[in-house]
């Protein structure tokens, strides 16, 4: 009962929106079969999930899989936790929502699921790092990731003889060269504040510690020290953007890039389907954000975009595991990759989008670091803070506010972390 009260208190605090009714957890229904429900948040992947559901149900006689993909899935999910009608499995990203669900103890420890041995260690590590304080057990199966850096127009680069930059100086020199040729180096859609996080995360991977948020929570550093170079280089990027990048949104930027109005676009691989919906024949490739002085120090920004967690409400763990095993079959994963241009978390070779060619070595070598914003509380509105900072250019003001707001919105977490450390941590 205590666990339920904790979970209810947490999700009630986060809940916004209308309470929706929903069916309950897995059970044996009147047809004598076990019904397993997945609620997943990738609205853009509905068709892929419909295919998965059809294939599972066509090959299983004793289990019926039902996949729900509602609008505003996180609000629906939190509502269902409150109403004690949680789905058996949830499909969510590896971000602060996952951290909050862990903290509320509403996810099942699935350490005994054999499929975990198939997952790349780098993505399992990313999930462990999302725990506010280290926990025993494993609570998610990382499924697919995305990668963020710089998309570029391969034909334009070939035509002009431009080389892929591997250091920050080379990147800035390339932008100057492109500008001198009368062409546009970079395009941004900063009217949509969330797009400000794409170059921010990619630079932070290179220039700030991967666990900077945990270090701050432990009282070992402050963001003003760790994010200064990131902030300064964000301003440098603006010097090579189109006129008034804050007047254009994500769709505008994707369309402009698709139409050849810029050579490069600082965004994640998730933007490729949108770009190719405008120009299906566009030859897109990508490279890792070269934020460092040497190539060896650059790291690919890649986080868990979709993972599956079994909830404590699930009444048939074996059936849930059967579903997870199906989802991890190569053909099932390929269905998702083909639809969403994603990066597989499974340690197996798959056919990937050509737009990921320039990032393959980093992916295969595990030279990846999670998105910094996966640790930011939504109440802090970091994307809007970055947009405001880019408009006024005041680095000190931005970083001072970042540190102040971090303490304000993470007070309880900071207390938990510091209490954990005072007790000796994981020593």
LINGIRA-V711299 format. One record per pair of residues at least 4 apart in sequence whose ideal C-beta (glycine too) atoms are under 7 Angstrom apart, sorted by the first residue. I is the first residue (numbers start at 1). J is the second residue. Records with the same first field share a line. If there is no record, write none. Layout:
# LINGIRA-V711299
I = J + J
This chain:
# LINGIRA-V711299
1 = 5
2 = 6
3 = 7 + 105
4 = 8
5 = 9
6 = 10 + 104 + 105
7 = 11 + 81 + 104 + 105 + 106
8 = 12 + 82
9 = 13
10 = 14 + 100 + 103 + 104
11 = 15 + 78 + 81 + 82 + 104
12 = 82
14 = 78 + 100
15 = 75 + 78 + 79 + 82
16 = 75
17 = 72 + 75
19 = 79
20 = 76 + 79
22 = 80 + 85
23 = 37 + 85
24 = 85
25 = 86 + 88 + 313 + 314 + 315
26 = 34 + 35 + 36 + 37 + 88 + 314 + 315 + 316 + 319
27 = 35 + 315
28 = 32 + 33 + 34
29 = 33 + 35
33 = 62 + 63 + 64
34 = 62 + 63 + 316 + 319
35 = 64 + 66
36 = 63 + 65 + 88 + 89 + 319 + 320 + 323
37 = 66 + 68 + 87 + 88
38 = 67 + 68 + 87 + 89 + 91
39 = 68 + 73 + 76 + 77 + 87 + 90
40 = 49 + 67 + 69 + 73 + 91
41 = 73 + 74 + 91 + 92
42 = 91 + 306
43 = 69 + 71
45 = 49 + 336 + 339 + 340
46 = 50 + 69
47 = 51 + 339
48 = 52 + 335 + 336 + 339 + 340
49 = 53 + 67 + 69
50 = 54
51 = 55 + 335
52 = 56 + 67 + 327 + 332 + 335
53 = 57 + 65 + 67
54 = 58
55 = 59
56 = 60 + 65 + 323 + 326
57 = 64 + 65
63 = 319 + 322
65 = 323
70 = 76
72 = 76
73 = 77
74 = 78 + 97
75 = 79
76 = 80
77 = 81 + 90
78 = 82
79 = 83
80 = 85 + 86 + 87
81 = 86 + 106
86 = 311 + 313
87 = 311
88 = 310 + 311 + 314 + 320
89 = 308 + 309 + 310 + 320 + 323
90 = 309 + 311
91 = 306 + 308
92 = 97 + 98 + 307 + 309
93 = 98 + 304 + 305 + 306
94 = 98 + 126 + 127 + 130 + 142 + 303 + 304 + 307 + 374
95 = 374
96 = 100 + 374 + 375 + 376 + 377 + 378
97 = 101
98 = 102 + 130 + 140
99 = 103 + 130 + 131 + 132
100 = 104
101 = 106 + 107
102 = 107 + 131 + 135 + 139
103 = 132
106 = 311 + 312
107 = 139 + 309 + 311 + 312
108 = 310 + 311 + 312 + 314
109 = 137 + 138 + 139
110 = 138 + 139 + 310
111 = 137 + 138
113 = 141 + 321 + 324
115 = 141 + 324 + 325 + 328
116 = 138 + 141
118 = 328 + 346 + 347
119 = 123 + 124 + 141 + 142 + 345 + 346 + 347
120 = 345 + 347 + 366
121 = 125
122 = 126 + 366 + 368
123 = 127 + 142 + 145 + 304 + 345
124 = 128 + 142
125 = 129
126 = 303 + 304 + 370
127 = 140 + 142 + 304 + 307
129 = 211 + 370
130 = 374
131 = 135
132 = 413 + 416 + 417
133 = 416 + 417 + 420
134 = 426
139 = 309
140 = 307 + 308 + 309
141 = 307 + 308 + 324
142 = 304 + 307 + 345
143 = 306 + 307 + 308 + 327 + 345
144 = 305 + 306 + 336 + 342 + 343 + 344 + 345
145 = 302 + 303 + 304 + 305 + 342 + 343 + 345
146 = 268 + 269 + 270 + 302 + 305 + 342 + 343
147 = 268 + 269 + 300 + 301 + 302 + 343 + 356 + 359 + 363
148 = 198 + 201 + 202 + 267 + 268 + 301
149 = 202 + 286 + 287 + 288 + 289 + 300 + 301 + 359
150 = 264 + 266 + 286 + 287 + 289
151 = 264 + 265 + 267 + 271 + 284 + 286 + 355
152 = 157 + 263 + 264 + 285 + 286 + 287
153 = 157 + 260 + 263
154 = 158 + 283 + 284 + 285
155 = 159 + 283
156 = 160 + 260 + 263
157 = 162 + 263
160 = 181
162 = 174 + 177
164 = 287 + 358
165 = 170 + 171 + 174 + 290
166 = 170 + 290 + 295
167 = 171 + 290 + 292 + 293 + 294 + 295
168 = 172 + 233 + 290 + 291 + 292 + 293
169 = 173
170 = 174 + 290
171 = 175 + 290
172 = 176 + 236
173 = 177
174 = 178
175 = 179 + 185 + 186 + 240
176 = 180
177 = 181
178 = 183 + 185 + 263
179 = 185 + 240
183 = 263
184 = 242 + 261 + 262 + 263
185 = 240 + 262 + 263 + 264
186 = 237 + 240 + 241 + 262 + 264 + 266
187 = 241 + 242 + 253 + 256 + 257 + 261 + 262 + 265
188 = 195 + 241 + 245 + 253 + 266
189 = 195 + 248 + 249 + 250 + 252 + 253
190 = 195 + 196 + 245 + 246 + 387 + 390
191 = 246 + 247 + 248 + 249
192 = 249 + 250
193 = 383 + 384 + 387
194 = 383
195 = 250 + 267
196 = 200 + 383 + 386 + 387 + 390
197 = 201 + 373 + 383 + 386
198 = 202 + 266 + 267 + 268
199 = 203 + 234 + 237 + 266
200 = 204 + 230 + 234 + 386
201 = 205 + 301 + 371 + 372 + 373
202 = 266 + 289 + 301
203 = 207 + 230 + 233 + 234 + 289 + 291
204 = 208 + 230 + 372
205 = 299 + 301 + 369
206 = 289 + 291 + 292 + 297 + 298 + 299
207 = 229 + 230 + 291
208 = 212 + 226 + 227 + 230 + 372
209 = 215 + 226
210 = 369 + 370
211 = 215
212 = 216 + 226
213 = 217 + 375
214 = 218
215 = 220 + 221
216 = 221 + 222 + 223 + 406
217 = 410 + 413 + 414 + 417
218 = 417 + 418 + 421
219 = 418
221 = 225 + 226
222 = 403
223 = 227 + 399 + 402 + 403 + 406
224 = 228 + 399 + 400 + 403
227 = 231 + 399 + 402
228 = 232 + 395 + 399
229 = 233
230 = 234
231 = 235 + 389 + 395 + 398 + 399
232 = 236 + 395
233 = 237 + 291
234 = 390
235 = 390 + 393
237 = 241 + 266
238 = 390
241 = 245
242 = 262
246 = 391
248 = 252 + 253
250 = 254
251 = 255
252 = 256
253 = 257 + 265
254 = 258 + 271 + 274 + 275 + 278
255 = 259 + 278
256 = 261 + 262
257 = 261 + 262 + 265 + 275
258 = 275 + 278 + 279 + 282
259 = 278 + 279
267 = 271
269 = 286 + 341 + 355 + 356
271 = 275
272 = 276 + 284 + 341 + 353 + 355
273 = 277 + 341
275 = 279 + 282 + 284
276 = 280 + 282
284 = 355
285 = 354 + 355 + 357 + 358
286 = 355 + 356 + 358 + 359
287 = 358
288 = 298 + 300 + 359 + 362
289 = 301
290 = 298
291 = 298
292 = 297 + 298
299 = 367 + 368 + 369
300 = 359 + 362 + 363 + 367 + 368
301 = 369 + 371
302 = 343 + 363 + 368
303 = 370 + 371 + 374
304 = 345
305 = 342
308 = 324 + 327
310 = 314 + 317 + 320
314 = 320
316 = 320
317 = 321
318 = 322
319 = 323
320 = 324
321 = 325
322 = 326
323 = 327
324 = 328
326 = 332
327 = 332
328 = 333 + 346
330 = 334 + 348
331 = 335
333 = 337 + 344 + 346 + 350
334 = 338 + 350 + 351
335 = 339
336 = 340 + 342
337 = 342 + 344 + 350 + 352
341 = 353 + 355
343 = 356 + 363
344 = 348 + 350
352 = 356
356 = 360
359 = 363
360 = 364
361 = 365
362 = 367 + 368
363 = 368
370 = 374
373 = 382
376 = 380 + 382
377 = 409 + 410
379 = 409
380 = 405 + 409
381 = 385
382 = 386
383 = 387
384 = 388
385 = 389 + 398 + 401 + 402
386 = 390
387 = 391
388 = 392
389 = 394 + 398
394 = 398
395 = 399
396 = 400
397 = 401
398 = 402
399 = 403
400 = 404
401 = 405
402 = 406
403 = 407
404 = 408
405 = 409
406 = 410
407 = 411 + 414
410 = 414
411 = 415
412 = 416
413 = 417
414 = 418
415 = 419
416 = 420
417 = 421
418 = 422
419 = 423
420 = 425
421 = 425
